Structures are given as structure tokens and as C-alpha cells.
Amino acid sequence: MILGNGVDIAEIDRIERALSATHGERFRNRVYTEGEQEYCERRKKGRGQSYAARFAAKEATMKALGVGWGRHAGWLDIEVTRARGEAPKIALHGAAARTAERLGMKRFSLAITHAAGLALAFVVVEGERRAG
């Protein structure tokens, strides 16, 4: 059963400006996991697109969970992973994992794309609705 969905769009140049600002390292460490940073930095020319797509994916996941950023889901609680040759996936940690468990959310499907200066992410969550 589909329990939630979320969509978000991020401006690539806005994320690139945040990454290159004087607070860029702080922004990266606050929003992106170590694994996400390693992946994006390997992308060289596509670095900004990859960071923006992950930002949008985190926002879309929060929407699918039915929560905003805060005590029910933090930036580092939502991670976009991608094994070689496979589609990107959502991995939940900490508060976001507890929120999903409480709501009976089991499977998170993620689609991301980027074009014309924008990155878009769409998340669908499946599971079994829990009472209360």
C-alpha cells in the first residue's frame, strides 16, 4: 500500500553557491552524509547537479514522511545511496528511521533527474498503515 509521496525541486546554481560560500564546508557537513559528499565530489563537472539532486531527495523524503526538518527527520537522517550500476536509493537513519517505523513505512522508491539548472526528486513510500 502506498503510504506517502513527496516531490521537490532544487536550483543547481543555488546549491553550488552555498557549497562555494565561506560557510560551504559547514553547509556540506550539516546537510550531506560523508558517503553523499564522497559520491558528489567524485562527479567533478556534475558535482553541483549531484548535490542539488540529493538536497531535493531529502526534502521529498521529508514530505513523503509527512514531516518537515526537525525532531522527526534531520538532514543527515536521510541519505541517498547509489551502488554502481543501480538506481539511487533512500537510506534512513536516526529520527527519520524511527518516524518511518512508527508509521509502518517500509519501502522508499526514489527517482531523481536534473535539467535546465534544476534538480528534481520524487519519492514514493510503501508499507502497511499502522493504527494510531
Buried (B, 14 or more C-beta within 10 A) or exposed (E): EEBBEBBBBBBBEBBBEBBEEEEEEEBBEEBBBEEBBEBBEEEEEEBBBBBBBBBBBBBBBBBBBBBEBEEBBBBBBBBBBBEEEEEBBBBBBEBBBBBBEEBBBEEBBBBBEBEEBBBBBBBBBBBEEEEE
